[in-house]
């Protein structure tokens, strides 16, 4: 391990952008080293992490249940509040039942590794989240990948596979770095044609996409055609944990076969209570989703007008494509010094030529905060020659 020195080399250059300590609650403005910083790197899309009702629900749960469950769901760690949460989640995404795990990562590890067997197939978009890939690695099934959102590539895979085997297509509803959406209507058509099943990881779609934020499947109106809907609590639902929703038989199978559920401690009661309250707030305050989308359209228009390449984003995740790892780190560093927090995404997460700033919106951002942040991004990008390089590239392509 001593030979692994990439972080140290970046630290010596003064460009290391990770593990930045925040000394305040997650909000549109956070405290870093005693300085107020505009937060545009958070997954708290609806701005609920400091909502008084969620805080109160968590406190009440601690008073009633204590701070933890001291065991797994399978044995002594199931509380009535877990069952209440599962019922609320199932209703929210229009499935028969739901099953709660301690993290979203554990959902994908447990579900993807246990449903397809040794002679079955897992089919992944090649830009799916790391936890989907790791879930597939744990399975005895064969994993195949198709080109990102390329339905011809997906069909070429499906038409080669036996009809009598499980073929589980797993996609992100909203892709977490690029902000674009899975082509669910087309995927549904192909799944029906080739007798495949569909699982949607809607970590970044829940609370954001579709009526009342019910998710990407509802946005496209294909929720009845998607077999498994997965979601996390650490984004719009302002807590920690995850769930899978499906039909009763599938949930029963997972309860007794998903190892990351059976052999992990259960979700803390305070987390369960805050998620229950978050679901209520989302449905009682739909204006939060409206505000989120208003902010998203405003930011994207402003970025594009200034000449930034924002890829194919269709969500509050806006990639600002830089195309150079070091310049992405430099931009991140200078922005933090100017009071703007963003997340850099560099190789190997993406090719170095596609490195980007992940700029994400919250419902509680003001237009003034958005404008301030983008003006600073533009000023520093001009100083670093980022936009000049992109303009040259576009000219050469033309």
N, C-alpha and C positions, 0 to 999 in steps of 0.2 A: 504493500500500500504506500510505502514511502516514495515510490516512483511516480505516484499520481500527484502532480504538482500544478495542474492547470489553474485551480482557484488561486493558489499562491502567486502565480505569475501575473494573473489579472489584478490581484491585490497590490502587488508591487507597482503596477502601472497606475494605481489609484482609481481603478474603474470597476471594482467589485460591487455589484448591485444587489446582492442577496442578503437575507437575514437582517434587514433593516428594522431596528427595534422601534415599535410604536408605543408611546406612553399614554395613550388615551383610548376611548372607545372608537370603534370603527364607524366613521361618519364621513361627510363630505370634506371636513377639515380634521386632520389628525395632528398629534404632537410628536415630533421627532427631534430629539436632542434639544428640547425646550423651545422649538420653533414650530409655528403653525404652517402646515403643508396641505395644499389642496390634494385630495385623494381621488385619483383616476386610475387606480389599480385594484379596486375592490370588486368582489363578486356579490356584494350586498345590493343587488339590482333594485330592490324596492325600498332600501333604506330602513329596514326594520330592526337592525341589530341593537339599536338603543331605544326602541319603542317602549314606552312605559308599561303598556299592557303585557308585553312579552317578558319584561323584567319582573313584573309582579307575579305572573304565572310561574316563572322559574323559582322565585323565592317561596311561593306557597307550596310548590312541589317538594322543595328541600325541607320545609317545615313538616310536611306530612310523611315523606318517604325517606328522608336523609339524603346523603350526597351520592350514594351509589347502590348497586344491586348485589354486589359480592357474589356474582355467579352468572352463568350463561342463561339465555332465554330457555334453553332446552331443559334445564334443571330448576334452579331456585330463583332465576333472575327475571321471570315474567311478572310484571305488575299490571294491575287493571288499567293503569294509564297507558301502557303499551298497546293494549287491546283497543282502547278508545282512540288512540292515534291511528292504528291500522284501519279501523272502521272509517275514520274521517278521510284518510288518504284514498281508500278504495272509492268512496263516494266522489271525491274530488276529481279523480282521473277516470271515473266510470268503468271500473273493473269490479269483479265479484269480491275479491279479497286482496289484501296487501300484507306484506311481511316486513318488519322493521329490523334493520341491522345497525351496528354501532357506528359504521362509517359507510360512505358511498363506495369507497374502494373495496370494502369487504362484500358489498352487494355483488359487484361484478366478479370478484374472485369466486364467491360461492355459487352464483347462478350459472355463470358460463362454464365453470369446471364440472358442474354436476348434471346438467341436463343432457348434453350430447355425450354419447358413449364412444367406446373404442372404434366402432365401425361407422361413426357419424362424421358430420362436417360442420365446422364453424367458418362463416364467411364474413370477412371484415372489410370495410372501407379502409384504405391504407393510411388515413389520417385520424383514425379513432384514438380515443384517449388511452394513456398508458395502462390504466387499470383494466380496460377491456382486453388489451394485449396480454397482460399478465394472467387474467382469468382464462384466456385461451391456452396459454402455456401450461396451466395446471390441468387442463383437460386431456383425456386420452384420445379425443377426437382429432381429426386432421384439420389444420387451420389453413385457409386459403384467403388471399387478399385480392381486391379489385381496385382499379385506379379511382382516385377520389371523385365521387359523384358521377362516375362514368357508367351509365346504365348498359352500354354495349359490353363493357368489360365485365360487369356483373353477370349479364346473360350468358356470356361465353363460358363463365365458370359453372353456372347453374345447369346448363344444357349437357354438361359432361358428367353430372353426378347421378347416381342411381335414385330412382323415385321412391324406393322403399326405405331409405335411410333418413334420419333427422338431418335437416340442413338449416342451421340457425344463422340467419343474417343479423349481425349486430352493428348498429350505427349510433353515432351521436345525433340527437335531434338537432342541436346547435353545436357546431364544432368550436371547441373552446378557445382556439387561437385565431382562427380565420374569421369566426363569426358568421359563417354561411350555414345554410340548413341542408339536412339530408333531403334527398328527393323522394320523400315517402310515398307519394301517389304512384310514382313509377316503380318503386321498390315493391309496393303492395301488388301491383299488376304482375311483376315477375315472380313474386313469391307464390301467388295463386297459380300461375302458369306451370311452375316447376315444383309444386308441393313443398314449399319451404316455409319456415316460420320466421317471425321478425321480433327482435328485441330492440327497443329504443332507449338509449341512455339519455335521459332528458335533464341532466344535471343543470344545464344552462338554459333550458327551455321552460322549466317549471316556474310559474310566477311571472313569466315574460311573454310567452307565445300563446295565442289562442284566446278564446273567451274566458275571462276571469283568470287568465294565466294558467289554464289547465294543461298546457304543454303543446309541443310541436305536433303530436298526433291529432289533437283537437284543432289546431291551426289549419291543418290540411283536411280535417274531417274524416280521418281514417282510423280513429281510435278503436273501432270495432274490428279492424283488420290487422291491428298490431297485437301480437300475442302477449308480449311482456313490456311493461313500461317501468323503467327504473328512474328514480330521482334521488337527489341529495338534499340535505337540510342546511348545508353550509353556504348556500348562495341566497336565493330569494327568501328562504324560510329561516334565515338568521340564527342558525344553531349549528349542530354537528350531528351526523348520522346519515342514514339512507334507507331506501325501501325498494321493494319490487312489488308490482301489482299485476295480477293475472287472474285466471279462472281458479276455482276452488281446488281442483285436482292438482294443478301445478303448484299452488302454494303449499298444499299438504305434502307434496313430494319434497319441496325445498326445505320445509320445516324439519324433515328427517334425513336429508342428504346434503345440504349445503354446509360444508365443514366450517366455513368462516362465520356461520351463525352458531352452530352447535358448540364450537370450541373457543368462542370469544365471549368476554363479559358483555352483558346487555347494556343498552343505551341508558345513560343516567336519567333519573326521573325529571330533573330540571330541564334537560334537553327535550324530552318528550313533551313536557308541558308547554314549553315555549313554542314548539312547532304546532301544537294544537291551536294555540292562540294566534300564531302567524297565519294559519289557514283561515281563521275567522276574520282577521283584519283584512287579508287580501280580498275576501269576498264582500266585506262590508265597505271597503274603501277602494273601489275599482279605479278611482281617479289616480291612484299611485301608478298603475300600469299606463294610463294615459300620459301622465307626466314623464314617465320613463321614455316612452316613444317620442314625445315631443322633444325631449332633450337629445335623443338619439338622432332624429332628423336634423335638428339644429346643428349639432356637432359635425355630422357627416357633411352637410352642405358647406359649412365653414371650412373644414379641412380640404374638401375637394376644390373649393373656390381658390384656396391658397396654393393649389398645385400638388397636394399630397396624394399618393396612391393608397387608397383604402381597400384594395382588393375587391372581393365579392361579398362583403359582409351584408347580412340581412337582419342584424340583431344589434343590441346595445354593446356588443363586443366589436370595436372598430380597430382593425390592424392598420397601423401606419407603417407602411413597408419602407425600410431603410436600405436593405440589400448589402449590408456590410456589418460584421459582428462588432468590430472595434468602434465604428461610428455609432452603432446602436448603444453600446455601453457609454460612449462619451455623451451622447444626447441624454441618456438616463441620468448620468451624474450631474450634468449642468442643470437639468430640469429640477432635480432635488435641491440643488443649491439655490435655485430661483423660487423654490416653494411649490413644486409640482411633483407628485408621486405617480410614476407610471411603471409598468413592468416590461423589461426587455425580454425578447424571445429570440434566441440565437441557436446556432448549430450546437449539438446535433438534433435539437428539437425540431428545427427547420433547416433547410440548406442555408449556408451562409449568404448566398445570393438572395434569399428570401427573408433574412432576419428582419425583425419588426418590433415596433413598440405596440404593446397591447393596451389600448386606451378604452376603458370601460366606464359606462354611464350608470348613474343611480337616479332613481325617481326624485330624490331630494336635492340633487344639484340645482343650483340656480343658473339661469342663462348667463349671468355675469361671471360666475365661476367658470363656466365652460369657455366663454370668450377669453377670459384672462389666461386660462391654461393653454388654449390653442394659439393665442398671440405669442406666448412664451415659447411654445414648441416651434412656431414659425421663425421667430427671431434667432433661436439657437441653431435650428436646422440651416438657416441661411449662413450663419457664421461658420458652421462646420462644412459648408459646401454640399450638403445632402441634396437639396433641391436642384442645385446646378447639375449634379451628377445624374439625377433622374431625368432632368430635361434633356441632357445630352443623349441618354439612353433612348428616350422616346423619339428624339430626332433621328437617331441612327436606325431605329426600327421603321420609322416612316420612310 
